Amino acid sequence: MKRKILIEKTEGQIRTFFLEDGDIVEIHCADADQDRAGSHRLGDIYIGKVKNIVPNIGAAFVEIENGISCYYDMKDVSQALFTNKTGKKPLCIGDELVVQISKEAVKTKAPTVTGNISFTGRYAVLTHGNTRIGVSSKLPKSLRDDYKEKLRQYQNDSFGIIVRTNAKDASFQDVLDEIETLRSEYLHIAAIAPTRTCFSCLKSAPPSYISDLKNVYMEGMEEILVGDRELYTRIHSYFDMEMPERSALLRLYDDAGFPLGKLYSTDTALEKALREKAWLKTGGYLIIQPTEALTVIDVNSGKSIAGKGKNEEGILKINLEAAREAARQIRLRNLSGIIIIDFINMEAEEHVECLLREFRACLAKDPIQTTLVDITPLNLIEVTRKKLHKPLYEQVKKRIADQSRIQNTSID
């Protein structure tokens, strides 16, 4: 598979487009001013203070700055790194502890922090709290077994290691060297935390557009095109320091007469990814409606089987195409949490099983953990996708709201 990344700066945002075999499969948008003082990013590590405890939901709210409260799952308490303990209970109001932002704020929900801090490299992730030695399931079984055997020396009661998919083409020594670097970083944070004051930031994560480049699967990557000179310089400097082997992939695209967005039709791709309706080649379409609690995807036959009566084979064909397109749209729009898909009803059990197999296979290609849970008695298919970043429509909506607020302030 041929991969390519496009990065452009426009309308106060940095937009990253991931291409596979020429098609845009992911779009990430971030504020261009996310380096400003007071901003909080996914992966930042702080000394937080417990503001409130809500036992009936098994959660606490931890401040990482005055007035900035984050959701904290009480299941993390057993592995917490406390810097100031105020009582004998496992967690007390006023306790200070090391936390890491694990999920961004979405809609009305506060950001999520965890005490199970992690340190992510190109080939491996070191995890505090989760002490198992794991290997990406996308690596060949023989390679997985080999890594598990070789990494037994790191088995301990403080941290675990997960070998990432990118380790596929790396030498074991390169992976080992990175694990040692991550281990040193982890021990350093654990050592200095007790000496720091509350709300101290122990580690700042890089801007999200750089994290995207750090975490992306590199097999088949042809080039990373950047349409802004300042961005290009910043990314090049980061690559030179952290990932020098990727610097050769970086290209500056500075044709003002025919900008990057026009060359790859990125504005059109973004506009389509924000529409409620997504068309299928057969003439059917999807209606995609995010709500506060979940996202609903409804499959409609449109004109594809109009006037043909009940045609099971025709319906199966539409549903299979809809399954492929739904999986593509879920990744493209970064939909997460609970997703319900209402396919066109089919009576034949073998057709339902065929649809489930196809949908599972399509969802398995998503780099973010996505699970087909079950099909309900009402023939609704349940899917869950791990929440990390805001969905695309939230990323864009936030920028529009910010611009509107600035304009209104100027008028006033």
QUITA-V560932 format. One record per residue. N is the residue number from 1. RES is the residue in three letters. SS is DSSP state (~ for helix, > for strand, _ for the rest). PHI is phi in degrees with one decimal (999 if undefined). OMEGA is omega as a letter, one per 20 degrees, with the letter a starting at -180 (NA if undefined). Layout:
n->N res->RES ss->SS phi->PHI omega->OMEGA
n->N res->RES ss->SS phi->PHI omega->OMEGA
//
This chain:
n->1 res->MET ss->_ phi->999 omega->r
n->2 res->LYS ss->_ phi->-90.7 omega->a
n->3 res->ARG ss->> phi->-119.4 omega->r
n->4 res->LYS ss->> phi->-152.8 omega->r
n->5 res->ILE ss->> phi->-126.6 omega->r
n->6 res->LEU ss->> phi->-116.2 omega->r
n->7 res->ILE ss->> phi->-130.9 omega->r
n->8 res->GLU ss->> phi->-135.3 omega->r
n->9 res->LYS ss->> phi->-112.2 omega->a
n->10 res->THR ss->> phi->-155.7 omega->r
n->11 res->GLU ss->_ phi->52.3 omega->r
n->12 res->GLY ss->_ phi->75.2 omega->r
n->13 res->GLN ss->> phi->-126.8 omega->r
n->14 res->ILE ss->> phi->-105.0 omega->a
n->15 res->ARG ss->> phi->-112.3 omega->a
n->16 res->THR ss->> phi->-115.1 omega->a
n->17 res->PHE ss->> phi->-117.3 omega->r
n->18 res->PHE ss->> phi->-102.3 omega->a
n->19 res->LEU ss->> phi->-112.6 omega->r
n->20 res->GLU ss->> phi->-129.5 omega->a
n->21 res->ASP ss->_ phi->51.0 omega->r
n->22 res->GLY ss->_ phi->87.6 omega->a
n->23 res->ASP ss->> phi->-102.0 omega->r
n->24 res->ILE ss->> phi->-75.9 omega->a
n->25 res->VAL ss->> phi->-112.1 omega->r
n->26 res->GLU ss->> phi->-145.0 omega->r
n->27 res->ILE ss->> phi->-132.5 omega->r
n->28 res->HIS ss->> phi->-118.7 omega->r
n->29 res->CYS ss->> phi->-122.8 omega->r
n->30 res->ALA ss->> phi->-139.0 omega->r
n->31 res->ASP ss->> phi->-62.4 omega->r
n->32 res->ALA ss->_ phi->-68.3 omega->a
n->33 res->ASP ss->_ phi->-104.0 omega->a
n->34 res->GLN ss->_ phi->-70.7 omega->r
n->35 res->ASP ss->_ phi->-86.3 omega->a
n->36 res->ARG ss->_ phi->-63.2 omega->r
n->37 res->ALA ss->_ phi->-61.3 omega->r
n->38 res->GLY ss->_ phi->91.5 omega->r
n->39 res->SER ss->_ phi->-81.2 omega->a
n->40 res->HIS ss->_ phi->-123.0 omega->a
n->41 res->ARG ss->_ phi->-120.7 omega->r
n->42 res->LEU ss->_ phi->-56.3 omega->r
n->43 res->GLY ss->_ phi->99.8 omega->r
n->44 res->ASP ss->_ phi->-61.5 omega->r
n->45 res->ILE ss->> phi->-115.5 omega->a
n->46 res->TYR ss->> phi->-129.8 omega->r
n->47 res->ILE ss->> phi->-95.0 omega->a
n->48 res->GLY ss->> phi->-99.9 omega->r
n->49 res->LYS ss->> phi->-127.4 omega->a
n->50 res->VAL ss->> phi->-69.1 omega->a
n->51 res->LYS ss->> phi->-95.6 omega->a
n->52 res->ASN ss->> phi->-155.7 omega->r
n->53 res->ILE ss->> phi->-125.3 omega->a
n->54 res->VAL ss->> phi->-119.8 omega->a
n->55 res->PRO ss->~ phi->-59.0 omega->a
n->56 res->ASN ss->~ phi->-69.3 omega->r
n->57 res->ILE ss->~ phi->-111.5 omega->r
n->58 res->GLY ss->_ phi->63.1 omega->a
n->59 res->ALA ss->> phi->-140.1 omega->r
n->60 res->ALA ss->> phi->-129.8 omega->r
n->61 res->PHE ss->> phi->-118.2 omega->a
n->62 res->VAL ss->> phi->-114.3 omega->r
n->63 res->GLU ss->> phi->-84.1 omega->r
n->64 res->ILE ss->> phi->-108.2 omega->r
n->65 res->GLU ss->> phi->-164.6 omega->r
n->66 res->ASN ss->_ phi->-53.8 omega->r
n->67 res->GLY ss->_ phi->88.1 omega->r
n->68 res->ILE ss->> phi->-109.8 omega->a
n->69 res->SER ss->> phi->-97.4 omega->a
n->70 res->CYS ss->> phi->-127.7 omega->r
n->71 res->TYR ss->> phi->-74.0 omega->a
n->72 res->TYR ss->> phi->-132.9 omega->r
n->73 res->ASP ss->> phi->-76.8 omega->a
n->74 res->MET ss->~ phi->-64.8 omega->r
n->75 res->LYS ss->~ phi->-63.5 omega->a
n->76 res->ASP ss->~ phi->-79.4 omega->a
n->77 res->VAL ss->~ phi->-61.4 omega->a
n->78 res->SER ss->~ phi->-60.0 omega->a
n->79 res->GLN ss->~ phi->-108.2 omega->a
n->80 res->ALA ss->_ phi->-65.9 omega->r
n->81 res->LEU ss->_ phi->-101.4 omega->a
n->82 res->PHE ss->> phi->-82.9 omega->r
n->83 res->THR ss->> phi->-108.3 omega->r
n->84 res->ASN ss->> phi->-157.2 omega->a
n->85 res->LYS ss->_ phi->-102.3 omega->a
n->86 res->THR ss->_ phi->-104.5 omega->a
n->87 res->GLY ss->_ phi->-150.8 omega->a
n->88 res->LYS ss->_ phi->-88.4 omega->r
n->89 res->LYS ss->_ phi->-67.3 omega->a
n->90 res->PRO ss->_ phi->-53.1 omega->r
n->91 res->LEU ss->_ phi->-144.6 omega->a
n->92 res->CYS ss->_ phi->-129.0 omega->r
n->93 res->ILE ss->_ phi->-61.3 omega->a
n->94 res->GLY ss->_ phi->101.2 omega->r
n->95 res->ASP ss->_ phi->-60.1 omega->r
n->96 res->GLU ss->> phi->-115.1 omega->a
n->97 res->LEU ss->> phi->-151.9 omega->r
n->98 res->VAL ss->> phi->-82.2 omega->r
n->99 res->VAL ss->> phi->-134.6 omega->r
n->100 res->GLN ss->> phi->-129.6 omega->r
n->101 res->ILE ss->> phi->-69.0 omega->a
n->102 res->SER ss->> phi->-109.0 omega->r
n->103 res->LYS ss->> phi->-143.5 omega->r
n->104 res->GLU ss->_ phi->-74.2 omega->r
n->105 res->ALA ss->_ phi->-64.4 omega->r
n->106 res->VAL ss->> phi->-129.2 omega->a
n->107 res->LYS ss->_ phi->54.2 omega->a
n->108 res->THR ss->_ phi->-91.2 omega->a
n->109 res->LYS ss->> phi->-88.1 omega->a
n->110 res->ALA ss->_ phi->-71.1 omega->r
n->111 res->PRO ss->_ phi->-59.7 omega->r
n->112 res->THR ss->> phi->-108.0 omega->r
n->113 res->VAL ss->> phi->-119.0 omega->r
n->114 res->THR ss->> phi->-135.5 omega->r
n->115 res->GLY ss->_ phi->-87.6 omega->r
n->116 res->ASN ss->_ phi->-87.5 omega->a
n->117 res->ILE ss->_ phi->-69.0 omega->a
n->118 res->SER ss->> phi->-134.7 omega->r
n->119 res->PHE ss->> phi->-127.0 omega->a
n->120 res->THR ss->> phi->-104.1 omega->r
n->121 res->GLY ss->_ phi->-114.5 omega->r
n->122 res->ARG ss->_ phi->-69.9 omega->a
n->123 res->TYR ss->_ phi->-111.2 omega->a
n->124 res->ALA ss->> phi->-150.3 omega->r
n->125 res->VAL ss->> phi->-127.0 omega->r
n->126 res->LEU ss->> phi->-100.5 omega->a
n->127 res->THR ss->> phi->-121.0 omega->r
n->128 res->HIS ss->> phi->-82.5 omega->r
n->129 res->GLY ss->_ phi->98.2 omega->r
n->130 res->ASN ss->_ phi->-92.7 omega->a
n->131 res->THR ss->_ phi->-96.9 omega->a
n->132 res->ARG ss->_ phi->-79.7 omega->r
n->133 res->ILE ss->> phi->-99.1 omega->a
n->134 res->GLY ss->> phi->-122.7 omega->r
n->135 res->VAL ss->> phi->-135.8 omega->r
n->136 res->SER ss->_ phi->-52.4 omega->r
n->137 res->SER ss->_ phi->-69.3 omega->r
n->138 res->LYS ss->_ phi->-83.9 omega->r
n->139 res->LEU ss->_ phi->-84.8 omega->r
n->140 res->PRO ss->_ phi->-57.7 omega->a
n->141 res->LYS ss->~ phi->-57.7 omega->a
n->142 res->SER ss->~ phi->-62.2 omega->r
n->143 res->LEU ss->~ phi->-71.2 omega->r
n->144 res->ARG ss->~ phi->-60.8 omega->a
n->145 res->ASP ss->~ phi->-63.2 omega->a
n->146 res->ASP ss->~ phi->-63.8 omega->r
n->147 res->TYR ss->~ phi->-64.6 omega->a
n->148 res->LYS ss->~ phi->-60.8 omega->r
n->149 res->GLU ss->~ phi->-68.5 omega->a
n->150 res->LYS ss->~ phi->-71.3 omega->a
n->151 res->LEU ss->~ phi->-96.3 omega->r
n->152 res->ARG ss->~ phi->-58.1 omega->a
n->153 res->GLN ss->~ phi->-62.6 omega->a
n->154 res->TYR ss->~ phi->-92.8 omega->a
n->155 res->GLN ss->_ phi->-63.5 omega->a
n->156 res->ASN ss->_ phi->-156.1 omega->a
n->157 res->ASP ss->_ phi->-97.9 omega->a
n->158 res->SER ss->_ phi->-108.3 omega->a
n->159 res->PHE ss->> phi->-145.7 omega->r
n->160 res->GLY ss->> phi->-123.2 omega->a
n->161 res->ILE ss->> phi->-135.7 omega->r
n->162 res->ILE ss->> phi->-120.8 omega->r
n->163 res->VAL ss->> phi->-85.5 omega->a
n->164 res->ARG ss->_ phi->-87.8 omega->a
n->165 res->THR ss->~ phi->-59.6 omega->a
n->166 res->ASN ss->~ phi->-63.0 omega->r
n->167 res->ALA ss->~ phi->-73.2 omega->a
n->168 res->LYS ss->~ phi->-53.6 omega->a
n->169 res->ASP ss->~ phi->-104.4 omega->a
n->170 res->ALA ss->_ phi->-96.6 omega->r
n->171 res->SER ss->_ phi->-74.6 omega->r
n->172 res->PHE ss->~ phi->-61.1 omega->a
n->173 res->GLN ss->~ phi->-65.3 omega->r
n->174 res->ASP ss->~ phi->-63.3 omega->r
n->175 res->VAL ss->~ phi->-64.7 omega->r
n->176 res->LEU ss->~ phi->-63.1 omega->r
n->177 res->ASP ss->~ phi->-61.4 omega->r
n->178 res->GLU ss->~ phi->-67.7 omega->r
n->179 res->ILE ss->~ phi->-60.6 omega->r
n->180 res->GLU ss->~ phi->-63.5 omega->r
n->181 res->THR ss->~ phi->-64.7 omega->r
n->182 res->LEU ss->~ phi->-64.7 omega->r
n->183 res->ARG ss->~ phi->-63.6 omega->r
n->184 res->SER ss->~ phi->-63.8 omega->r
n->185 res->GLU ss->~ phi->-65.2 omega->r
n->186 res->TYR ss->~ phi->-61.5 omega->a
n->187 res->LEU ss->~ phi->-64.3 omega->r
n->188 res->HIS ss->~ phi->-65.6 omega->r
n->189 res->ILE ss->~ phi->-61.4 omega->a
n->190 res->ALA ss->~ phi->-62.9 omega->a
n->191 res->ALA ss->~ phi->-77.4 omega->a
n->192 res->ILE ss->~ phi->-86.9 omega->a
n->193 res->ALA ss->~ phi->-54.4 omega->a
n->194 res->PRO ss->_ phi->-64.1 omega->a
n->195 res->THR ss->_ phi->-94.3 omega->a
n->196 res->ARG ss->_ phi->-100.6 omega->a
n->197 res->THR ss->_ phi->-82.5 omega->r
n->198 res->CYS ss->_ phi->-59.7 omega->a
n->199 res->PHE ss->_ phi->75.6 omega->r
n->200 res->SER ss->_ phi->-64.6 omega->r
n->201 res->CYS ss->> phi->-92.3 omega->a
n->202 res->LEU ss->> phi->-81.8 omega->r
n->203 res->LYS ss->> phi->-155.0 omega->r
n->204 res->SER ss->_ phi->-100.0 omega->r
n->205 res->ALA ss->_ phi->-72.8 omega->r
n->206 res->PRO ss->_ phi->-66.4 omega->r
n->207 res->PRO ss->_ phi->-52.5 omega->a
n->208 res->SER ss->~ phi->-59.8 omega->a
n->209 res->TYR ss->~ phi->-68.9 omega->r
n->210 res->ILE ss->~ phi->-80.6 omega->r
n->211 res->SER ss->~ phi->-59.2 omega->r
n->212 res->ASP ss->~ phi->-57.6 omega->a
n->213 res->LEU ss->~ phi->-70.9 omega->r
n->214 res->LYS ss->~ phi->-71.2 omega->a
n->215 res->ASN ss->~ phi->-95.3 omega->a
n->216 res->VAL ss->_ phi->-68.4 omega->r
n->217 res->TYR ss->_ phi->-73.9 omega->a
n->218 res->MET ss->_ phi->-95.1 omega->a
n->219 res->GLU ss->_ phi->-60.5 omega->r
n->220 res->GLY ss->_ phi->81.5 omega->a
n->221 res->MET ss->> phi->-70.2 omega->a
n->222 res->GLU ss->> phi->-93.6 omega->a
n->223 res->GLU ss->> phi->-166.0 omega->r
n->224 res->ILE ss->> phi->-121.3 omega->a
n->225 res->LEU ss->> phi->-95.4 omega->a
n->226 res->VAL ss->> phi->-117.7 omega->a
n->227 res->GLY ss->_ phi->-96.1 omega->a
n->228 res->ASP ss->_ phi->-140.5 omega->a
n->229 res->ARG ss->~ phi->-64.6 omega->r
n->230 res->GLU ss->~ phi->-62.6 omega->r
n->231 res->LEU ss->~ phi->-61.9 omega->r
n->232 res->TYR ss->~ phi->-57.6 omega->a
n->233 res->THR ss->~ phi->-63.3 omega->a
n->234 res->ARG ss->~ phi->-66.2 omega->a
n->235 res->ILE ss->~ phi->-66.7 omega->r
n->236 res->HIS ss->~ phi->-62.2 omega->r
n->237 res->SER ss->~ phi->-63.6 omega->r
n->238 res->TYR ss->~ phi->-64.9 omega->r
n->239 res->PHE ss->~ phi->-61.2 omega->a
n->240 res->ASP ss->~ phi->-59.5 omega->a
n->241 res->MET ss->~ phi->-83.6 omega->a
n->242 res->GLU ss->~ phi->-105.3 omega->a
n->243 res->MET ss->_ phi->-140.7 omega->a
n->244 res->PRO ss->~ phi->-57.4 omega->a
n->245 res->GLU ss->~ phi->-69.4 omega->a
n->246 res->ARG ss->~ phi->-95.3 omega->a
n->247 res->SER ss->~ phi->-60.0 omega->a
n->248 res->ALA ss->~ phi->-66.8 omega->a
n->249 res->LEU ss->~ phi->-81.9 omega->a
n->250 res->LEU ss->> phi->-79.5 omega->r
n->251 res->ARG ss->> phi->-132.2 omega->r
n->252 res->LEU ss->> phi->-92.7 omega->r
n->253 res->TYR ss->_ phi->-108.3 omega->a
n->254 res->ASP ss->_ phi->-129.9 omega->r
n->255 res->ASP ss->_ phi->-82.6 omega->a
n->256 res->ALA ss->~ phi->-64.4 omega->a
n->257 res->GLY ss->~ phi->-73.6 omega->r
n->258 res->PHE ss->~ phi->-143.1 omega->a
n->259 res->PRO ss->_ phi->-62.6 omega->a
n->260 res->LEU ss->~ phi->-56.5 omega->a
n->261 res->GLY ss->~ phi->-60.8 omega->r
n->262 res->LYS ss->~ phi->-74.6 omega->a
n->263 res->LEU ss->~ phi->-59.7 omega->a
n->264 res->TYR ss->~ phi->-111.1 omega->r
n->265 res->SER ss->_ phi->53.2 omega->a
n->266 res->THR ss->~ phi->-68.1 omega->r
n->267 res->ASP ss->~ phi->-63.0 omega->r
n->268 res->THR ss->~ phi->-65.1 omega->r
n->269 res->ALA ss->~ phi->-62.6 omega->r
n->270 res->LEU ss->~ phi->-66.5 omega->a
n->271 res->GLU ss->~ phi->-61.9 omega->r
n->272 res->LYS ss->~ phi->-66.6 omega->a
n->273 res->ALA ss->~ phi->-72.1 omega->r
n->274 res->LEU ss->_ phi->-101.7 omega->r
n->275 res->ARG ss->_ phi->-73.2 omega->r
n->276 res->GLU ss->_ phi->-73.9 omega->a
n->277 res->LYS ss->> phi->-104.0 omega->r
n->278 res->ALA ss->> phi->-123.6 omega->a
n->279 res->TRP ss->> phi->-80.6 omega->r
n->280 res->LEU ss->_ phi->-105.2 omega->a
n->281 res->LYS ss->_ phi->-65.6 omega->a
n->282 res->THR ss->_ phi->-75.7 omega->a
n->283 res->GLY ss->_ phi->107.0 omega->r
n->284 res->GLY ss->_ phi->-81.2 omega->r
n->285 res->TYR ss->> phi->-159.4 omega->r
n->286 res->LEU ss->> phi->-106.7 omega->r
n->287 res->ILE ss->> phi->-110.1 omega->a
n->288 res->ILE ss->> phi->-113.2 omega->a
n->289 res->GLN ss->> phi->-129.5 omega->r
n->290 res->PRO ss->> phi->-74.3 omega->r
n->291 res->THR ss->_ phi->-125.3 omega->r
n->292 res->GLU ss->_ phi->-61.5 omega->a
n->293 res->ALA ss->_ phi->-93.5 omega->a
n->294 res->LEU ss->_ phi->-162.4 omega->r
n->295 res->THR ss->> phi->-113.1 omega->r
n->296 res->VAL ss->> phi->-112.2 omega->r
n->297 res->ILE ss->> phi->-120.0 omega->a
n->298 res->ASP ss->> phi->-108.7 omega->a
n->299 res->VAL ss->> phi->-96.4 omega->r
n->300 res->ASN ss->> phi->-121.4 omega->a
n->301 res->SER ss->_ phi->-75.7 omega->a
n->302 res->GLY ss->_ phi->60.0 omega->a
n->303 res->LYS ss->_ phi->-95.4 omega->a
n->304 res->SER ss->_ phi->-68.7 omega->r
n->305 res->ILE ss->_ phi->-129.3 omega->a
n->306 res->ALA ss->_ phi->-61.7 omega->r
n->307 res->GLY ss->_ phi->78.4 omega->a
n->308 res->LYS ss->_ phi->-102.8 omega->a
n->309 res->GLY ss->_ phi->72.1 omega->a
n->310 res->LYS ss->_ phi->-78.4 omega->a
n->311 res->ASN ss->_ phi->-118.5 omega->a
n->312 res->GLU ss->~ phi->-59.9 omega->a
n->313 res->GLU ss->~ phi->-65.7 omega->r
n->314 res->GLY ss->~ phi->-65.5 omega->r
n->315 res->ILE ss->~ phi->-65.4 omega->r
n->316 res->LEU ss->~ phi->-59.9 omega->r
n->317 res->LYS ss->~ phi->-59.9 omega->r
n->318 res->ILE ss->~ phi->-65.0 omega->a
n->319 res->ASN ss->~ phi->-62.9 omega->r
n->320 res->LEU ss->~ phi->-65.3 omega->r
n->321 res->GLU ss->~ phi->-66.2 omega->r
n->322 res->ALA ss->~ phi->-63.9 omega->r
n->323 res->ALA ss->~ phi->-63.2 omega->r
n->324 res->ARG ss->~ phi->-64.9 omega->a
n->325 res->GLU ss->~ phi->-71.5 omega->r
n->326 res->ALA ss->~ phi->-62.6 omega->r
n->327 res->ALA ss->~ phi->-62.2 omega->r
n->328 res->ARG ss->~ phi->-65.6 omega->a
n->329 res->GLN ss->~ phi->-69.2 omega->r
n->330 res->ILE ss->~ phi->-59.7 omega->r
n->331 res->ARG ss->~ phi->-71.9 omega->a
n->332 res->LEU ss->~ phi->-59.5 omega->a
n->333 res->ARG ss->_ phi->-90.6 omega->a
n->334 res->ASN ss->_ phi->54.0 omega->r
n->335 res->LEU ss->_ phi->-75.7 omega->a
n->336 res->SER ss->_ phi->-147.2 omega->a
n->337 res->GLY ss->> phi->77.4 omega->a
n->338 res->ILE ss->> phi->-88.5 omega->r
n->339 res->ILE ss->> phi->-127.8 omega->r
n->340 res->ILE ss->> phi->-111.7 omega->r
n->341 res->ILE ss->> phi->-115.2 omega->r
n->342 res->ASP ss->> phi->-103.1 omega->r
n->343 res->PHE ss->_ phi->-76.6 omega->r
n->344 res->ILE ss->_ phi->-68.8 omega->a
n->345 res->ASN ss->_ phi->-60.5 omega->r
n->346 res->MET ss->_ phi->-128.9 omega->a
n->347 res->GLU ss->_ phi->-90.1 omega->a
n->348 res->ALA ss->_ phi->-74.2 omega->a
n->349 res->GLU ss->~ phi->-61.0 omega->a
n->350 res->GLU ss->~ phi->-67.1 omega->r
n->351 res->HIS ss->~ phi->-71.2 omega->r
n->352 res->VAL ss->~ phi->-62.8 omega->r
n->353 res->GLU ss->~ phi->-63.9 omega->r
n->354 res->CYS ss->~ phi->-61.3 omega->r
n->355 res->LEU ss->~ phi->-63.2 omega->a
n->356 res->LEU ss->~ phi->-62.6 omega->r
n->357 res->ARG ss->~ phi->-61.6 omega->a
n->358 res->GLU ss->~ phi->-64.4 omega->a
n->359 res->PHE ss->~ phi->-66.3 omega->r
n->360 res->ARG ss->~ phi->-60.4 omega->a
n->361 res->ALA ss->~ phi->-63.3 omega->r
n->362 res->CYS ss->~ phi->-68.7 omega->a
n->363 res->LEU ss->~ phi->-66.5 omega->a
n->364 res->ALA ss->_ phi->-65.7 omega->r
n->365 res->LYS ss->_ phi->-78.7 omega->a
n->366 res->ASP ss->_ phi->-71.2 omega->r
n->367 res->PRO ss->_ phi->-67.2 omega->r
n->368 res->ILE ss->_ phi->-93.8 omega->a
n->369 res->GLN ss->_ phi->-54.6 omega->a
n->370 res->THR ss->> phi->-132.5 omega->a
n->371 res->THR ss->> phi->-127.3 omega->r
n->372 res->LEU ss->> phi->-83.7 omega->a
n->373 res->VAL ss->> phi->-79.1 omega->a
n->374 res->ASP ss->> phi->-173.1 omega->r
n->375 res->ILE ss->> phi->-116.1 omega->a
n->376 res->THR ss->_ phi->-82.3 omega->r
n->377 res->PRO ss->_ phi->-59.0 omega->r
n->378 res->LEU ss->_ phi->-90.9 omega->r
n->379 res->ASN ss->_ phi->65.2 omega->r
n->380 res->LEU ss->> phi->-96.9 omega->a
n->381 res->ILE ss->> phi->-95.0 omega->a
n->382 res->GLU ss->> phi->-98.0 omega->r
n->383 res->VAL ss->> phi->-131.5 omega->r
n->384 res->THR ss->> phi->-123.2 omega->r
n->385 res->ARG ss->> phi->-133.9 omega->a
n->386 res->LYS ss->_ phi->-59.2 omega->r
n->387 res->LYS ss->_ phi->-87.9 omega->r
n->388 res->LEU ss->_ phi->-126.4 omega->r
n->389 res->HIS ss->_ phi->-96.9 omega->r
n->390 res->LYS ss->_ phi->-64.2 omega->r
n->391 res->PRO ss->_ phi->-63.4 omega->a
n->392 res->LEU ss->~ phi->-56.2 omega->a
n->393 res->TYR ss->~ phi->-63.9 omega->r
n->394 res->GLU ss->~ phi->-72.5 omega->r
n->395 res->GLN ss->~ phi->-60.6 omega->a
n->396 res->VAL ss->~ phi->-74.6 omega->a
n->397 res->LYS ss->~ phi->-61.9 omega->r
n->398 res->LYS ss->~ phi->-61.1 omega->a
n->399 res->ARG ss->~ phi->-67.1 omega->r
n->400 res->ILE ss->~ phi->-62.3 omega->r
n->401 res->ALA ss->~ phi->-64.7 omega->r
n->402 res->ASP ss->~ phi->-62.6 omega->a
n->403 res->GLN ss->~ phi->-63.6 omega->r
n->404 res->SER ss->~ phi->-64.3 omega->r
n->405 res->ARG ss->~ phi->-64.6 omega->r
n->406 res->ILE ss->~ phi->-64.0 omega->r
n->407 res->GLN ss->~ phi->-64.2 omega->r
n->408 res->ASN ss->~ phi->-65.1 omega->r
n->409 res->THR ss->~ phi->-64.7 omega->r
n->410 res->SER ss->~ phi->-64.2 omega->r
n->411 res->ILE ss->~ phi->-65.8 omega->r
n->412 res->ASP ss->_ phi->-62.8 omega->NA
//
